[in-house]
């Protein structure tokens, strides 16, 4: 008969797997892809950006992005006086 997985067993296994991956990640990153370049997983992970490390990506776009369509829809709603479907 197949044993059933309990919540306790699942959490134990998941935490052990996470700990094992975190311990193995530096070795995987330093191994590279075989042609002398570092793998994408460990690229630039010597220091965090806060401590002067290299950022992984450029600047992120500002959010939310509105144009005249959304602005007109909001203004139409404000001017209509109908704030709900009732």
N, C-alpha and C positions, 0 to 999 in steps of 0.2 A: 504494500500500500504506500502511496506517495505521501510523505509528511507535509502537513500544512505549514505555511509560513506564518509566523506570528509577527505582530508589529515590532516586538522587542528584537526578534531575530533579524528582521529587515533593517531596522535602524542600526543594529550592531554591524551588519554586513556593509551597509552603505557608508558608515563612518570609517570602517577599516579600509574600504576601497578608496575613499577620499584621501585618507592619510597616506596610503600607499602611493597614490598618484602624485600627491604633493611632494613626497620624498623622492620619487623617481623623475620628476619633471626637470630638475637641473641637469641630470645625466642625459636625458633625452635631448635637451636643448643644446648641450655642449657637443653632442655627437654630430649634429648637423645633418646634411643630406648626402654626405659622401663626397662632394666635390669641393670642399673647402669653405662653403658658406654656411652660416648658421641657419637653423630652421626657423620658420616663421613663429613657432611657439615661443622660442626664447630670445627673439631678436630685441635687443635694447633693454633687457631686463636686469642690467647690472644695478641700476639705481631707479627709484621711483621718480617721476617727473617733479614731484614736490621737492625732492632733494637734489635736483639738477640733472636728472636723467633725460634721455631723449624721448619726446612724446611719440606715441605710436601712430597718431594720425594728426592731420592739420586741424584747423579750427572747424568747429561744428556749425551748421547753419542755425540761425536764430529761429526760434519757434514761439508762437505759431506764425505762419506766413499768411497774411491777409492780402487780398487784392480788392478791387472796387466791387466785385460781385458780392463778397461777404459783407463788406461795409454797407452796401446798399440794402442787403437783406436785414441787417441789424437795425439800420435806420428806419426801414419800412415797418418793422415790428414795433419799434419805439413809438413811431408816429401814429400807428393804427390804434393803440390803446388796448389791444387784445393780447393779453399776456398768457392766455391759456386757451384750451379748446372748448371750454364750457360755454 
